[in-house]
Amino acid sequence: MLRALLNFFLIGGLLFGAKAVYEGRRVEGPEISVQVAAGATPAEVEAAIRDAILLNEARRYGWDKRDPIVFTHLVRNMRFIDPDSTEGDLTLYQRALEMNMQAHDPVVRARLLYRAGESLAYVPEDRMPTRDQLEAHRQAHGDRFEREGRVRFHHVFLSRSKRGDALPADASAMREQLSSLGDGPPKGLGDPLPGLRMEQSATPSKVKEDFGAELARVVDGAVTGVWRGPAGSVYGLHFVRVIDQDPAYVPSLDVIAAEVRADRLREIRDELRAERMNALRGAYTVHIERVP
């Protein structure tokens, strides 16, 4: 149960709220009518109510007349309507308000809904996660912060541009040569390629980025100590032998505190949006008008 639903937040001078349960005292909110299509589903009706409440709150506190983005947009509209006008921005803006342009403009509507939604998600100091809470979040959701394991492997490359039609036969010969190589490194074998080294260490995603999905799958599924290939890429054919692997891991909080904090704050904002929207929804008296 929220201790004080009225005092949700204070941003940009806006006290956002319509009804509160504050020390047992009931505060009633506005009464509005919301038009929906005759065949609107319950979900569509609730979405229309939500938007209507947020727009009404934003307008009650003057965002439609004071927001800088709304100001810029309405001035742009006025200059489009009257491109030869020599009036200043403020005068054009005041004329737009006199025309009640802000009440019907879809860009203004979208801006007000966005700003209202962001305000609903404002996190007060007492809801900010502590370090202990962040550590608990890191442990509970390790999959969100997991880092790929790395694979160290030998790499032999055969160039398509250099070998041309001989590439398939050369690949067969290379496979035989590598199978008889034993545990030694493949010194002097294969063709050069920028960025390629005889021994490499990379994550599967980095291998995919550099050489394509086929080689990444081969590296990711390879058995340590066994030559695999050929695997194709846009450059040619590749053979790899995994030397060792470091498993995937979750870094300590000292390393990823900012990432964990951002993830937990995202959850808290979602929780606050729901709490505050439910409070507003309960505050309003809403009349639904179904129209053809």
GIGIZI-V736217 format. One record per backbone hydrogen bond with DSSP energy under -1.0 kcal/mol. CO is the residue of the C=O (numbers start at 1). NH is the residue of the N-H. If there is no record, write none. Layout:
CO_NH, CO_NH
This chain:
6_8, 11_14, 14_11, 20_27, 22_25, 25_22, 30_285, 32_287, 34_289, 36_291, 37_40, 41_45, 42_46, 43_47, 44_48, 45_49, 46_50, 47_51, 48_52, 49_53, 50_54, 51_55, 52_56, 53_57, 54_58, 55_59, 56_60, 57_61, 58_63, 59_62, 62_65, 62_66, 63_67, 67_71, 68_72, 69_73, 70_74, 71_75, 72_76, 73_77, 74_78, 75_79, 76_80, 77_81, 78_82, 82_85, 88_92, 89_93, 90_94, 91_95, 92_96, 93_97, 94_98, 95_99, 96_101, 97_100, 100_103, 101_104, 101_105, 105_109, 106_110, 107_111, 108_112, 109_113, 110_114, 111_115, 112_116, 113_117, 114_118, 115_119, 116_120, 119_122, 124_127, 125_128, 130_134, 131_135, 132_136, 133_137, 134_138, 135_139, 136_140, 137_141, 141_144, 142_145, 147_249, 150_246, 151_202, 152_243, 152_244, 153_200, 154_241, 156_239, 157_191, 158_237, 159_163, 160_164, 163_166, 164_167, 166_170, 167_171, 168_172, 169_173, 170_174, 171_175, 172_176, 173_177, 174_178, 175_179, 176_180, 178_181, 185_187, 186_189, 193_196, 198_155, 200_153, 202_151, 203_207, 204_208, 205_209, 206_210, 207_211, 208_212, 212_216, 213_217, 214_218, 215_219, 216_220, 217_221, 223_226, 228_240, 231_238, 235_160, 236_233, 237_158, 238_231, 239_156, 240_228, 241_154, 242_225, 244_152, 249_147, 252_255, 252_256, 256_260, 257_261, 258_262, 259_263, 260_264, 261_265, 262_266, 263_267, 264_268, 265_269, 266_270, 267_271, 268_272, 269_273, 270_274, 271_275, 272_276, 273_277, 274_278, 275_279, 276_280, 277_281, 278_282, 279_283, 280_284, 283_29, 285_32, 287_34, 289_36, 291_38
